[in-house]
Amino acid sequence: MADKLNAGQPPAAAWMGYLGLLPFLAAALGLWVGPAWFAGVLSAYGAVILSFVGAIQWGLASSADHPRADAFYASVVPALVAWLALLLPAWLALPMLALGVVVWRVWEGLNGLSMPRWLGRLRTVLTIGAVISLLGGWLALLPITGKG
């Protein structure tokens, strides 16, 4: 069954995607067991990745024979949200980035983007990992649960 789900998926894409979750997990765990500066690390990495997923859409639109203008317009929104999050304290930035990652993945699904099926499945799994890490780190910052 797993072979059918991953049909056509380049192994390098899976490896790089899953390895890309390690900084999320390390920074979120760091917030629970280490210094509070891990919040900045987690926010920065979350912003980079949110910008990256917007860039995926830009690349897909660029490779289309007749690209839709709205795909280009929408593809810059994640970077703008990520930039705004970096201007905020981490206790606001982390849930904002988590929401941005989820909203972008939902937008991708609802707008019939021309991405391969394997990429959509991989993006969903990676989105879940990123959101768990961002919200887990955020929980460590709250007064009732962690360092807040």
MARSEVO-623265 format. One record per atom (N, C-alpha, C): residue number from 1; atom name; residue in one letter; chain; z, x, y. Coordinates in steps of 0.1 Angstrom, whole numbers, plus 5000, padded with zeros to 4 digits. Layout:
BEGIN
NODE   n atom res chain    w    u    v
NODE NUM   CA   A     A    Z    X    Y
...
// end
This chain:
BEGIN
NODE   n atom res chain    w    u    v
NODE   1    N   M     A 5000 5008 4988
NODE   1   CA   M     A 5000 5000 5000
NODE   1    C   M     A 5000 5009 5013
NODE   2    N   A     A 5008 5019 5013
NODE   2   CA   A     A 5009 5028 5024
NODE   2    C   A     A 4995 5034 5027
NODE   3    N   D     A 4988 5037 5016
NODE   3   CA   D     A 4974 5043 5018
NODE   3    C   D     A 4965 5034 5025
NODE   4    N   K     A 4966 5021 5022
NODE   4   CA   K     A 4957 5011 5029
NODE   4    C   K     A 4961 5010 5044
NODE   5    N   L     A 4974 5010 5046
NODE   5   CA   L     A 4979 5009 5060
NODE   5    C   L     A 4974 5021 5069
NODE   6    N   N     A 4974 5032 5063
NODE   6   CA   N     A 4970 5044 5070
NODE   6    C   N     A 4956 5048 5069
NODE   7    N   A     A 4947 5040 5063
NODE   7   CA   A     A 4933 5043 5061
NODE   7    C   A     A 4927 5047 5074
NODE   8    N   G     A 4920 5059 5074
NODE   8   CA   G     A 4913 5064 5085
NODE   8    C   G     A 4922 5071 5095
NODE   9    N   Q     A 4935 5071 5093
NODE   9   CA   Q     A 4944 5078 5102
NODE   9    C   Q     A 4943 5093 5100
NODE  10    N   P     A 4940 5101 5110
NODE  10   CA   P     A 4940 5115 5109
NODE  10    C   P     A 4954 5120 5107
NODE  11    N   P     A 4956 5128 5097
NODE  11   CA   P     A 4970 5133 5094
NODE  11    C   P     A 4976 5140 5107
NODE  12    N   A     A 4968 5147 5114
NODE  12   CA   A     A 4973 5154 5126
NODE  12    C   A     A 4978 5144 5136
NODE  13    N   A     A 4972 5132 5137
NODE  13   CA   A     A 4977 5122 5147
NODE  13    C   A     A 4991 5117 5143
NODE  14    N   A     A 4993 5115 5130
NODE  14   CA   A     A 5006 5111 5125
NODE  14    C   A     A 5016 5121 5127
NODE  15    N   W     A 5013 5134 5123
NODE  15   CA   W     A 5022 5145 5125
NODE  15    C   W     A 5026 5146 5140
NODE  16    N   M     A 5016 5147 5148
NODE  16   CA   M     A 5020 5149 5162
NODE  16    C   M     A 5027 5137 5168
NODE  17    N   G     A 5023 5125 5164
NODE  17   CA   G     A 5031 5113 5169
NODE  17    C   G     A 5045 5113 5164
NODE  18    N   Y     A 5048 5116 5152
NODE  18   CA   Y     A 5061 5116 5147
NODE  18    C   Y     A 5069 5128 5152
NODE  19    N   L     A 5063 5139 5153
NODE  19   CA   L     A 5070 5150 5160
NODE  19    C   L     A 5073 5148 5174
NODE  20    N   G     A 5065 5139 5181
NODE  20   CA   G     A 5067 5136 5194
NODE  20    C   G     A 5080 5127 5196
NODE  21    N   L     A 5085 5121 5185
NODE  21   CA   L     A 5097 5114 5186
NODE  21    C   L     A 5109 5123 5186
NODE  22    N   L     A 5108 5135 5182
NODE  22   CA   L     A 5120 5144 5181
NODE  22    C   L     A 5126 5146 5194
NODE  23    N   P     A 5119 5149 5205
NODE  23   CA   P     A 5126 5151 5218
NODE  23    C   P     A 5133 5138 5222
NODE  24    N   F     A 5128 5126 5219
NODE  24   CA   F     A 5135 5114 5222
NODE  24    C   F     A 5148 5113 5214
NODE  25    N   L     A 5147 5116 5201
NODE  25   CA   L     A 5159 5115 5193
NODE  25    C   L     A 5170 5125 5197
NODE  26    N   A     A 5165 5138 5199
NODE  26   CA   A     A 5174 5148 5203
NODE  26    C   A     A 5181 5146 5216
NODE  27    N   A     A 5174 5141 5226
NODE  27   CA   A     A 5180 5138 5239
NODE  27    C   A     A 5190 5126 5238
NODE  28    N   A     A 5186 5116 5231
NODE  28   CA   A     A 5195 5104 5230
NODE  28    C   A     A 5208 5109 5222
NODE  29    N   L     A 5206 5116 5212
NODE  29   CA   L     A 5218 5121 5204
NODE  29    C   L     A 5226 5130 5213
NODE  30    N   G     A 5219 5139 5221
NODE  30   CA   G     A 5226 5148 5230
NODE  30    C   G     A 5235 5140 5240
NODE  31    N   L     A 5231 5129 5244
NODE  31   CA   L     A 5239 5121 5254
NODE  31    C   L     A 5252 5116 5247
NODE  32    N   W     A 5252 5114 5234
NODE  32   CA   W     A 5264 5109 5227
NODE  32    C   W     A 5273 5121 5224
NODE  33    N   V     A 5268 5133 5222
NODE  33   CA   V     A 5277 5144 5217
NODE  33    C   V     A 5277 5155 5227
NODE  34    N   G     A 5269 5156 5237
NODE  34   CA   G     A 5268 5167 5246
NODE  34    C   G     A 5269 5163 5260
NODE  35    N   P     A 5265 5172 5269
NODE  35   CA   P     A 5266 5169 5283
NODE  35    C   P     A 5257 5158 5289
NODE  36    N   A     A 5262 5153 5300
NODE  36   CA   A     A 5255 5141 5306
NODE  36    C   A     A 5241 5145 5311
NODE  37    N   W     A 5238 5158 5313
NODE  37   CA   W     A 5224 5161 5318
NODE  37    C   W     A 5213 5158 5308
NODE  38    N   F     A 5217 5154 5296
NODE  38   CA   F     A 5207 5150 5286
NODE  38    C   F     A 5200 5137 5291
NODE  39    N   A     A 5207 5130 5300
NODE  39   CA   A     A 5201 5117 5305
NODE  39    C   A     A 5188 5121 5313
NODE  40    N   G     A 5188 5131 5321
NODE  40   CA   G     A 5177 5136 5328
NODE  40    C   G     A 5165 5140 5319
NODE  41    N   V     A 5169 5147 5308
NODE  41   CA   V     A 5160 5151 5298
NODE  41    C   V     A 5153 5139 5292
NODE  42    N   L     A 5161 5129 5288
NODE  42   CA   L     A 5156 5117 5281
NODE  42    C   L     A 5147 5109 5291
NODE  43    N   S     A 5151 5108 5303
NODE  43   CA   S     A 5143 5101 5314
NODE  43    C   S     A 5130 5108 5316
NODE  44    N   A     A 5130 5121 5317
NODE  44   CA   A     A 5118 5129 5320
NODE  44    C   A     A 5108 5127 5308
NODE  45    N   Y     A 5113 5129 5296
NODE  45   CA   Y     A 5104 5128 5285
NODE  45    C   Y     A 5099 5114 5283
NODE  46    N   G     A 5107 5104 5285
NODE  46   CA   G     A 5103 5090 5285
NODE  46    C   G     A 5092 5087 5295
NODE  47    N   A     A 5093 5093 5307
NODE  47   CA   A     A 5083 5091 5318
NODE  47    C   A     A 5070 5098 5314
NODE  48    N   V     A 5071 5110 5308
NODE  48   CA   V     A 5059 5117 5303
NODE  48    C   V     A 5051 5109 5293
NODE  49    N   I     A 5059 5104 5283
NODE  49   CA   I     A 5052 5096 5272
NODE  49    C   I     A 5047 5083 5278
NODE  50    N   L     A 5054 5076 5287
NODE  50   CA   L     A 5048 5064 5292
NODE  50    C   L     A 5035 5067 5299
NODE  51    N   S     A 5035 5077 5307
NODE  51   CA   S     A 5022 5081 5313
NODE  51    C   S     A 5011 5084 5303
NODE  52    N   F     A 5015 5091 5292
NODE  52   CA   F     A 5006 5095 5282
NODE  52    C   F     A 4999 5082 5276
NODE  53    N   V     A 5007 5072 5273
NODE  53   CA   V     A 5001 5060 5266
NODE  53    C   V     A 4992 5053 5276
NODE  54    N   G     A 4994 5054 5289
NODE  54   CA   G     A 4984 5048 5298
NODE  54    C   G     A 4971 5057 5298
NODE  55    N   A     A 4973 5070 5296
NODE  55   CA   A     A 4961 5078 5295
NODE  55    C   A     A 4953 5076 5283
NODE  56    N   I     A 4960 5071 5272
NODE  56   CA   I     A 4952 5068 5260
NODE  56    C   I     A 4942 5057 5264
NODE  57    N   Q     A 4947 5047 5271
NODE  57   CA   Q     A 4938 5036 5275
NODE  57    C   Q     A 4926 5041 5284
NODE  58    N   W     A 4929 5050 5293
NODE  58   CA   W     A 4919 5056 5302
NODE  58    C   W     A 4908 5063 5293
NODE  59    N   G     A 4913 5070 5283
NODE  59   CA   G     A 4904 5077 5274
NODE  59    C   G     A 4895 5067 5266
NODE  60    N   L     A 4902 5057 5261
NODE  60   CA   L     A 4894 5047 5253
NODE  60    C   L     A 4884 5040 5262
NODE  61    N   A     A 4888 5037 5274
NODE  61   CA   A     A 4878 5030 5283
NODE  61    C   A     A 4867 5039 5287
NODE  62    N   S     A 4870 5052 5289
NODE  62   CA   S     A 4860 5062 5292
NODE  62    C   S     A 4849 5064 5282
NODE  63    N   S     A 4853 5062 5269
NODE  63   CA   S     A 4844 5064 5258
NODE  63    C   S     A 4836 5052 5255
NODE  64    N   A     A 4839 5040 5261
NODE  64   CA   A     A 4831 5028 5259
NODE  64    C   A     A 4817 5029 5266
NODE  65    N   D     A 4808 5022 5259
NODE  65   CA   D     A 4794 5021 5265
NODE  65    C   D     A 4794 5014 5279
NODE  66    N   H     A 4802 5003 5279
NODE  66   CA   H     A 4803 4995 5291
NODE  66    C   H     A 4818 4992 5294
NODE  67    N   P     A 4824 5002 5299
NODE  67   CA   P     A 4839 5000 5301
NODE  67    C   P     A 4842 4989 5311
NODE  68    N   R     A 4853 4983 5309
NODE  68   CA   R     A 4858 4972 5318
NODE  68    C   R     A 4866 4979 5329
NODE  69    N   A     A 4864 4975 5341
NODE  69   CA   A     A 4871 4980 5352
NODE  69    C   A     A 4886 4978 5351
NODE  70    N   D     A 4890 4967 5346
NODE  70   CA   D     A 4904 4964 5345
NODE  70    C   D     A 4911 4973 5336
NODE  71    N   A     A 4904 4979 5326
NODE  71   CA   A     A 4910 4989 5317
NODE  71    C   A     A 4914 5001 5325
NODE  72    N   F     A 4906 5005 5334
NODE  72   CA   F     A 4909 5017 5342
NODE  72    C   F     A 4921 5014 5352
NODE  73    N   Y     A 4920 5002 5358
NODE  73   CA   Y     A 4931 4998 5367
NODE  73    C   Y     A 4944 4998 5360
NODE  74    N   A     A 4944 4991 5348
NODE  74   CA   A     A 4957 4989 5341
NODE  74    C   A     A 4962 5003 5336
NODE  75    N   S     A 4953 5012 5332
NODE  75   CA   S     A 4957 5024 5326
NODE  75    C   S     A 4966 5033 5335
NODE  76    N   V     A 4966 5031 5348
NODE  76   CA   V     A 4974 5039 5357
NODE  76    C   V     A 4988 5033 5359
NODE  77    N   V     A 4990 5020 5355
NODE  77   CA   V     A 5003 5013 5357
NODE  77    C   V     A 5014 5021 5350
NODE  78    N   P     A 5012 5025 5338
NODE  78   CA   P     A 5024 5032 5331
NODE  78    C   P     A 5028 5044 5339
NODE  79    N   A     A 5019 5052 5344
NODE  79   CA   A     A 5022 5064 5352
NODE  79    C   A     A 5030 5060 5364
NODE  80    N   L     A 5026 5050 5371
NODE  80   CA   L     A 5033 5045 5383
NODE  80    C   L     A 5047 5041 5380
NODE  81    N   V     A 5049 5033 5369
NODE  81   CA   V     A 5062 5029 5364
NODE  81    C   V     A 5071 5041 5361
NODE  82    N   A     A 5065 5050 5354
NODE  82   CA   A     A 5072 5063 5350
NODE  82    C   A     A 5076 5070 5362
NODE  83    N   W     A 5068 5072 5372
NODE  83   CA   W     A 5071 5079 5384
NODE  83    C   W     A 5083 5072 5391
NODE  84    N   L     A 5082 5059 5392
NODE  84   CA   L     A 5093 5051 5398
NODE  84    C   L     A 5106 5053 5391
NODE  85    N   A     A 5105 5053 5378
NODE  85   CA   A     A 5117 5055 5370
NODE  85    C   A     A 5124 5069 5372
NODE  86    N   L     A 5116 5079 5375
NODE  86   CA   L     A 5121 5092 5378
NODE  86    C   L     A 5128 5093 5391
NODE  87    N   L     A 5126 5083 5400
NODE  87   CA   L     A 5133 5083 5413
NODE  87    C   L     A 5146 5076 5412
NODE  88    N   L     A 5149 5070 5401
NODE  88   CA   L     A 5161 5062 5399
NODE  88    C   L     A 5172 5069 5391
NODE  89    N   P     A 5184 5065 5392
NODE  89   CA   P     A 5195 5071 5383
NODE  89    C   P     A 5191 5068 5368
NODE  90    N   A     A 5196 5076 5360
NODE  90   CA   A     A 5192 5074 5345
NODE  90    C   A     A 5197 5061 5340
NODE  91    N   W     A 5208 5056 5344
NODE  91   CA   W     A 5213 5043 5339
NODE  91    C   W     A 5204 5032 5342
NODE  92    N   L     A 5195 5033 5352
NODE  92   CA   L     A 5185 5023 5355
NODE  92    C   L     A 5171 5028 5349
NODE  93    N   A     A 5169 5041 5349
NODE  93   CA   A     A 5156 5046 5345
NODE  93    C   A     A 5154 5043 5330
NODE  94    N   L     A 5164 5046 5322
NODE  94   CA   L     A 5162 5045 5307
NODE  94    C   L     A 5158 5031 5303
NODE  95    N   P     A 5165 5020 5307
NODE  95   CA   P     A 5160 5007 5303
NODE  95    C   P     A 5147 5004 5309
NODE  96    N   M     A 5144 5009 5321
NODE  96   CA   M     A 5131 5006 5327
NODE  96    C   M     A 5120 5012 5319
NODE  97    N   L     A 5122 5025 5315
NODE  97   CA   L     A 5112 5031 5306
NODE  97    C   L     A 5110 5024 5293
NODE  98    N   A     A 5121 5020 5287
NODE  98   CA   A     A 5120 5013 5274
NODE  98    C   A     A 5112 5000 5276
NODE  99    N   L     A 5115 4993 5286
NODE  99   CA   L     A 5108 4980 5289
NODE  99    C   L     A 5093 4984 5292
NODE 100    N   G     A 5090 4994 5299
NODE 100   CA   G     A 5077 4998 5302
NODE 100    C   G     A 5069 5001 5289
NODE 101    N   V     A 5075 5009 5280
NODE 101   CA   V     A 5069 5012 5267
NODE 101    C   V     A 5065 4999 5259
NODE 102    N   V     A 5075 4990 5259
NODE 102   CA   V     A 5073 4978 5251
NODE 102    C   V     A 5062 4969 5258
NODE 103    N   V     A 5063 4967 5271
NODE 103   CA   V     A 5053 4959 5278
NODE 103    C   V     A 5039 4965 5277
NODE 104    N   W     A 5038 4978 5277
NODE 104   CA   W     A 5025 4984 5276
NODE 104    C   W     A 5019 4982 5262
NODE 105    N   R     A 5028 4983 5252
NODE 105   CA   R     A 5023 4981 5238
NODE 105    C   R     A 5019 4966 5236
NODE 106    N   V     A 5026 4957 5241
NODE 106   CA   V     A 5023 4943 5241
NODE 106    C   V     A 5009 4941 5248
NODE 107    N   W     A 5008 4947 5260
NODE 107   CA   W     A 4996 4945 5268
NODE 107    C   W     A 4984 4950 5260
NODE 108    N   E     A 4986 4962 5253
NODE 108   CA   E     A 4975 4967 5245
NODE 108    C   E     A 4971 4957 5234
NODE 109    N   G     A 4981 4951 5228
NODE 109   CA   G     A 4978 4942 5217
NODE 109    C   G     A 4971 4929 5222
NODE 110    N   L     A 4975 4924 5234
NODE 110   CA   L     A 4970 4912 5239
NODE 110    C   L     A 4956 4913 5245
NODE 111    N   N     A 4952 4925 5249
NODE 111   CA   N     A 4940 4927 5256
NODE 111    C   N     A 4928 4932 5247
NODE 112    N   G     A 4930 4932 5234
NODE 112   CA   G     A 4920 4936 5225
NODE 112    C   G     A 4914 4949 5228
NODE 113    N   L     A 4922 4959 5230
NODE 113   CA   L     A 4917 4972 5233
NODE 113    C   L     A 4909 4978 5221
NODE 114    N   S     A 4899 4986 5224
NODE 114   CA   S     A 4890 4991 5213
NODE 114    C   S     A 4896 5003 5207
NODE 115    N   M     A 4908 5002 5202
NODE 115   CA   M     A 4914 5013 5195
NODE 115    C   M     A 4913 5011 5180
NODE 116    N   P     A 4912 5022 5172
NODE 116   CA   P     A 4912 5020 5158
NODE 116    C   P     A 4925 5013 5153
NODE 117    N   R     A 4924 5006 5142
NODE 117   CA   R     A 4936 4999 5136
NODE 117    C   R     A 4947 5009 5133
NODE 118    N   W     A 4944 5020 5128
NODE 118   CA   W     A 4954 5030 5125
NODE 118    C   W     A 4962 5034 5137
NODE 119    N   L     A 4955 5035 5148
NODE 119   CA   L     A 4961 5039 5161
NODE 119    C   L     A 4971 5029 5166
NODE 120    N   G     A 4967 5016 5165
NODE 120   CA   G     A 4975 5005 5169
NODE 120    C   G     A 4988 5005 5160
NODE 121    N   R     A 4987 5007 5147
NODE 121   CA   R     A 4999 5007 5139
NODE 121    C   R     A 5008 5019 5142
NODE 122    N   L     A 5002 5031 5144
NODE 122   CA   L     A 5009 5042 5147
NODE 122    C   L     A 5016 5040 5161
NODE 123    N   R     A 5009 5035 5171
NODE 123   CA   R     A 5015 5032 5184
NODE 123    C   R     A 5027 5023 5183
NODE 124    N   T     A 5026 5013 5174
NODE 124   CA   T     A 5037 5004 5173
NODE 124    C   T     A 5050 5011 5167
NODE 125    N   V     A 5048 5019 5157
NODE 125   CA   V     A 5059 5026 5151
NODE 125    C   V     A 5065 5036 5161
NODE 126    N   L     A 5057 5043 5168
NODE 126   CA   L     A 5061 5053 5178
NODE 126    C   L     A 5068 5045 5190
NODE 127    N   T     A 5063 5034 5193
NODE 127   CA   T     A 5070 5026 5204
NODE 127    C   T     A 5084 5022 5200
NODE 128    N   I     A 5085 5018 5188
NODE 128   CA   I     A 5099 5014 5183
NODE 128    C   I     A 5108 5026 5183
NODE 129    N   G     A 5104 5037 5179
NODE 129   CA   G     A 5112 5049 5179
NODE 129    C   G     A 5116 5053 5193
NODE 130    N   A     A 5106 5052 5202
NODE 130   CA   A     A 5109 5056 5216
NODE 130    C   A     A 5119 5046 5222
NODE 131    N   V     A 5117 5033 5220
NODE 131   CA   V     A 5126 5023 5226
NODE 131    C   V     A 5140 5025 5220
NODE 132    N   I     A 5142 5027 5207
NODE 132   CA   I     A 5155 5029 5201
NODE 132    C   I     A 5162 5041 5208
NODE 133    N   S     A 5154 5052 5210
NODE 133   CA   S     A 5160 5064 5216
NODE 133    C   S     A 5164 5061 5231
NODE 134    N   L     A 5155 5055 5238
NODE 134   CA   L     A 5158 5053 5252
NODE 134    C   L     A 5170 5043 5254
NODE 135    N   L     A 5170 5033 5246
NODE 135   CA   L     A 5182 5024 5247
NODE 135    C   L     A 5194 5030 5242
NODE 136    N   G     A 5193 5037 5231
NODE 136   CA   G     A 5205 5044 5226
NODE 136    C   G     A 5211 5054 5236
NODE 137    N   G     A 5202 5061 5243
NODE 137   CA   G     A 5207 5070 5253
NODE 137    C   G     A 5213 5062 5265
NODE 138    N   W     A 5207 5051 5268
NODE 138   CA   W     A 5212 5043 5279
NODE 138    C   W     A 5226 5038 5275
NODE 139    N   L     A 5228 5034 5263
NODE 139   CA   L     A 5241 5029 5259
NODE 139    C   L     A 5252 5040 5260
NODE 140    N   A     A 5248 5052 5258
NODE 140   CA   A     A 5258 5063 5260
NODE 140    C   A     A 5262 5065 5274
NODE 141    N   L     A 5254 5060 5283
NODE 141   CA   L     A 5258 5061 5298
NODE 141    C   L     A 5266 5050 5303
NODE 142    N   L     A 5267 5039 5295
NODE 142   CA   L     A 5275 5027 5300
NODE 142    C   L     A 5290 5030 5299
NODE 143    N   P     A 5297 5025 5309
NODE 143   CA   P     A 5312 5027 5309
NODE 143    C   P     A 5319 5023 5297
NODE 144    N   I     A 5315 5012 5291
NODE 144   CA   I     A 5323 5007 5279
NODE 144    C   I     A 5319 5014 5266
NODE 145    N   T     A 5308 5021 5266
NODE 145   CA   T     A 5304 5027 5253
NODE 145    C   T     A 5303 5043 5253
NODE 146    N   G     A 5301 5048 5265
NODE 146   CA   G     A 5299 5063 5265
NODE 146    C   G     A 5305 5070 5277
NODE 147    N   K     A 5296 5077 5284
NODE 147   CA   K     A 5300 5087 5294
NODE 147    C   K     A 5302 5080 5308
NODE 148    N   G     A 5297 5068 5309
NODE 148   CA   G     A 5297 5061 5322
NODE 148    C   G     A 5309 5058 5329
// end
